Amino acid sequence: KLKNIANLRDLLMVVLGSVLSILDTVSPLTPPTMILHTIIIKLLIIVTLTMLGVRARLRS
């Protein structure tokens, strides 16, 4: 069960990484408000992933 959680987290990190790299390549062309939005979204995703990781660790 722990192995599945670790694999899922690795997969999420890979997906997150690719999404962030796409956002970073787009950001120079976007207005500052959009950059701010992407930063907020990034933070929300990171916090969510961390919470999921902590919750999974506590449950095991």
DSSP file (Angstrom, degrees, kcal/mol; ACC not computed):
  #  RESIDUE AA STRUCTURE BP1 BP2  ACC     N-H-->O    O-->H-N    N-H-->O    O-->H-N    TCO  KAPPA ALPHA  PHI   PSI    X-CA   Y-CA   Z-CA
    1    1 A K     >        0   0    0      0, 0.0     4,-1.8     0, 0.0     5,-0.1   0.000 360.0 360.0 360.0 -43.5    0.0    0.0    0.0
    2    2 A L  H  >  +     0   0    0      1,-0.2     4,-2.4     2,-0.2     5,-0.2   0.889 360.0  56.0 -61.1 -38.5    2.8    2.4    0.9
    3    3 A K  H  > S+     0   0    0      1,-0.2     4,-2.7     2,-0.2    -1,-0.2   0.906 105.4  51.3 -61.8 -42.1    4.5    1.6   -2.5
    4    4 A N  H  > S+     0   0    0      2,-0.2     4,-2.6     1,-0.2    -1,-0.2   0.907 109.3  50.3 -60.8 -42.5    1.3    2.6   -4.3
    5    5 A I  H  X S+     0   0    0     -4,-1.8     4,-2.4     2,-0.2    -2,-0.2   0.917 111.3  48.6 -61.9 -44.1    1.2    5.9   -2.5
    6    6 A A  H  X S+     0   0    0     -4,-2.4     4,-2.5     2,-0.2    -2,-0.2   0.919 112.2  48.5 -62.9 -44.0    4.8    6.6   -3.3
    7    7 A N  H  X S+     0   0    0     -4,-2.7     4,-2.6     1,-0.2    -2,-0.2   0.909 111.2  50.6 -62.2 -42.2    4.3    5.8   -7.0
    8    8 A L  H  X S+     0   0    0     -4,-2.6     4,-2.7     1,-0.2    -1,-0.2   0.906 110.5  49.1 -61.8 -42.4    1.2    8.0   -7.1
    9    9 A R  H  X S+     0   0    0     -4,-2.4     4,-2.6     2,-0.2    -2,-0.2   0.906 110.5  50.7 -65.5 -40.8    3.2   10.9   -5.6
   10   10 A D  H  X S+     0   0    0     -4,-2.5     4,-2.3     2,-0.2    -2,-0.2   0.926 111.5  48.4 -60.3 -44.3    6.0   10.3   -8.1
   11   11 A L  H  X S+     0   0    0     -4,-2.6     4,-2.7     1,-0.2    -2,-0.2   0.921 111.3  49.9 -61.3 -45.1    3.4   10.4  -10.9
   12   12 A L  H  X S+     0   0    0     -4,-2.7     4,-3.1     1,-0.2    -1,-0.2   0.900 110.2  50.5 -60.5 -41.6    1.9   13.6   -9.5
   13   13 A M  H  X S+     0   0    0     -4,-2.6     4,-2.8     2,-0.2    -1,-0.2   0.890 110.6  49.3 -65.1 -39.2    5.3   15.2   -9.3
   14   14 A V  H  X S+     0   0    0     -4,-2.3     4,-2.3     2,-0.2    -2,-0.2   0.937 114.4  44.6 -64.0 -46.7    6.1   14.3  -12.9
   15   15 A V  H  X S+     0   0    0     -4,-2.7     4,-2.5     2,-0.2    -2,-0.2   0.935 114.7  49.1 -61.6 -46.6    2.7   15.7  -14.1
   16   16 A L  H  X S+     0   0    0     -4,-3.1     4,-2.9     1,-0.2    -2,-0.2   0.913 109.9  52.3 -59.2 -44.5    3.1   18.8  -11.9
   17   17 A G  H  X S+     0   0    0     -4,-2.8     4,-2.3     1,-0.2    -1,-0.2   0.911 110.9  46.1 -58.6 -45.3    6.6   19.3  -13.3
   18   18 A S  H  X S+     0   0    0     -4,-2.3     4,-2.0     2,-0.2    -1,-0.2   0.900 113.4  49.5 -67.2 -39.7    5.5   19.2  -16.9
   19   19 A V  H  X S+     0   0    0     -4,-2.5     4,-2.6     2,-0.2    -2,-0.2   0.926 112.0  48.4 -62.8 -44.4    2.6   21.5  -16.2
   20   20 A L  H  X S+     0   0    0     -4,-2.9     4,-2.7     1,-0.2    -2,-0.2   0.892 109.8  51.6 -64.8 -39.4    4.9   24.0  -14.4
   21   21 A S  H  X S+     0   0    0     -4,-2.3     4,-1.9     2,-0.2    -1,-0.2   0.888 110.6  49.0 -65.4 -37.3    7.4   23.9  -17.3
   22   22 A I  H  X S+     0   0    0     -4,-2.0     4,-1.7     2,-0.2    -2,-0.2   0.934 112.5  48.1 -63.9 -45.7    4.6   24.6  -19.7
   23   23 A L  H  X S+     0   0    0     -4,-2.6     4,-2.5     1,-0.2    -2,-0.2   0.891 110.5  52.0 -60.8 -40.1    3.4   27.5  -17.5
   24   24 A D  H  < S+     0   0    0     -4,-2.7    -1,-0.2     1,-0.2    -2,-0.2   0.857 109.1  49.0 -67.4 -34.8    6.9   28.8  -17.3
   25   25 A T  H  < S+     0   0    0     -4,-1.9    -1,-0.2     1,-0.2     4,-0.2   0.810 116.3  44.0 -73.5 -27.8    7.4   28.8  -21.1
   26   26 A V  H >X S+     0   0    0     -4,-1.7     3,-1.9     1,-0.2     4,-0.6   0.844  95.2  79.1 -80.6 -35.5    4.1   30.6  -21.5
   27   27 A S  G >< S+     0   0    0     -4,-2.5     3,-1.0     1,-0.3    -1,-0.2   0.754  82.2  61.2 -52.6 -37.1    4.5   33.2  -18.7
   28   28 A P  G 34 S+     0   0    0      0, 0.0    -1,-0.3     0, 0.0    -2,-0.1   0.832 108.6  46.2 -59.6 -27.8    6.9   35.7  -20.6
   29   29 A L  G <4 S+     0   0    0     -3,-1.9    -2,-0.2    -4,-0.2    -3,-0.1   0.601 101.5  82.7 -88.0 -12.5    4.1   36.2  -23.1
   30   30 A T  S << S-     0   0    0     -3,-1.0     5,-0.1    -4,-0.6     0, 0.0  -0.620  86.4-101.1 -97.1 152.9    1.3   36.7  -20.5
   31   31 A P    >>  -     0   0    0      0, 0.0     4,-1.6     0, 0.0     3,-1.0  -0.246  39.2-102.8 -65.3 158.4    0.4   39.8  -18.6
   32   32 A P  H 3> S+     0   0    0      0, 0.0     4,-2.4     0, 0.0     5,-0.2   0.809 120.1  59.8 -53.6 -34.7    1.5   40.2  -15.0
   33   33 A T  H 3> S+     0   0    0      1,-0.2     4,-2.2     2,-0.2     5,-0.1   0.894 105.1  48.9 -63.3 -38.1   -1.9   39.3  -13.6
   34   34 A M  H <> S+     0   0    0     -3,-1.0     4,-2.6     2,-0.2    -1,-0.2   0.887 108.9  52.8 -67.2 -38.9   -1.8   35.9  -15.3
   35   35 A I  H  X S+     0   0    0     -4,-1.6     4,-2.2     2,-0.2    -2,-0.2   0.918 109.0  50.1 -61.2 -43.3    1.7   35.3  -13.9
   36   36 A L  H  X S+     0   0    0     -4,-2.4     4,-2.3     1,-0.2    -2,-0.2   0.913 109.7  51.2 -59.9 -43.8    0.3   36.1  -10.4
   37   37 A H  H  X S+     0   0    0     -4,-2.2     4,-2.7     1,-0.2    -2,-0.2   0.926 109.4  49.5 -59.4 -46.1   -2.5   33.6  -11.1
   38   38 A T  H  X S+     0   0    0     -4,-2.6     4,-2.7     1,-0.2    -1,-0.2   0.879 109.7  51.9 -63.8 -37.1   -0.1   30.9  -12.1
   39   39 A I  H  X S+     0   0    0     -4,-2.2     4,-2.4     2,-0.2    -1,-0.2   0.928 111.3  47.0 -63.1 -44.8    2.0   31.5   -9.0
   40   40 A I  H  X S+     0   0    0     -4,-2.3     4,-2.5     2,-0.2    -2,-0.2   0.919 112.7  49.3 -62.3 -44.0   -1.1   31.2   -6.8
   41   41 A I  H  X S+     0   0    0     -4,-2.7     4,-2.6     2,-0.2    -2,-0.2   0.920 110.0  51.6 -61.3 -44.3   -2.2   28.0   -8.6
   42   42 A K  H  X S+     0   0    0     -4,-2.7     4,-2.6     1,-0.2    -2,-0.2   0.933 110.9  47.7 -56.8 -48.0    1.3   26.6   -8.2
   43   43 A L  H  X S+     0   0    0     -4,-2.4     4,-2.7     1,-0.2     5,-0.2   0.912 111.5  50.3 -60.4 -44.1    1.2   27.3   -4.4
   44   44 A L  H  X S+     0   0    0     -4,-2.5     4,-2.6     2,-0.2    -1,-0.2   0.916 111.7  47.9 -60.7 -44.0   -2.2   25.7   -4.1
   45   45 A I  H  X S+     0   0    0     -4,-2.6     4,-2.7     2,-0.2    -2,-0.2   0.930 112.8  48.3 -62.7 -45.9   -1.1   22.6   -6.0
   46   46 A I  H  X S+     0   0    0     -4,-2.6     4,-2.5     2,-0.2    -2,-0.2   0.921 113.1  47.4 -61.4 -45.5    2.0   22.3   -3.8
   47   47 A V  H  X S+     0   0    0     -4,-2.7     4,-2.7     2,-0.2    -1,-0.2   0.917 112.5  49.8 -61.7 -44.1    0.0   22.7   -0.6
   48   48 A T  H  X S+     0   0    0     -4,-2.6     4,-2.5    -5,-0.2    -2,-0.2   0.930 111.7  47.8 -60.7 -46.9   -2.6   20.2   -1.8
   49   49 A L  H  X S+     0   0    0     -4,-2.7     4,-2.5     1,-0.2    -1,-0.2   0.906 112.1  50.1 -61.1 -42.2    0.1   17.6   -2.6
   50   50 A T  H  X S+     0   0    0     -4,-2.5     4,-2.7     2,-0.2    -2,-0.2   0.924 110.9  48.8 -62.9 -44.8    1.9   18.2    0.7
   51   51 A M  H  X S+     0   0    0     -4,-2.7     4,-2.8     2,-0.2    -2,-0.2   0.909 111.7  49.4 -61.1 -43.1   -1.4   17.7    2.6
   52   52 A L  H  X S+     0   0    0     -4,-2.5     4,-2.5     1,-0.2    -1,-0.2   0.912 111.9  49.1 -62.0 -42.6   -2.2   14.5    0.7
   53   53 A G  H  X S+     0   0    0     -4,-2.5     4,-2.1     2,-0.2    -2,-0.2   0.915 112.9  46.2 -63.1 -44.4    1.3   13.2    1.4
   54   54 A V  H  X S+     0   0    0     -4,-2.7     4,-2.5     2,-0.2    -2,-0.2   0.921 113.5  49.2 -64.3 -44.8    1.0   14.0    5.1
   55   55 A R  H  X S+     0   0    0     -4,-2.8     4,-2.2     1,-0.2    -2,-0.2   0.898 111.4  49.3 -63.0 -41.2   -2.4   12.5    5.3
   56   56 A A  H  X S+     0   0    0     -4,-2.5     4,-1.6    -5,-0.2    -1,-0.2   0.893 111.7  49.5 -64.0 -39.9   -1.3    9.3    3.5
   57   57 A R  H  < S+     0   0    0     -4,-2.1    -2,-0.2     1,-0.2    -1,-0.2   0.897 111.4  48.5 -67.1 -40.6    1.7    9.1    5.9
   58   58 A L  H  < S+     0   0    0     -4,-2.5    -1,-0.2     1,-0.2    -2,-0.2   0.882 110.0  52.3 -66.0 -38.3   -0.5    9.5    9.0
   59   59 A R  H  <        0   0    0     -4,-2.2    -1,-0.2     1,-0.2    -2,-0.2   0.855 360.0 360.0 -67.9 -35.1   -2.9    6.8    7.8
   60   60 A S     <        0   0    0     -4,-1.6    -1,-0.2    -5,-0.1    -2,-0.2   0.496 360.0 360.0 -73.1 360.0   -0.3    4.2    7.2
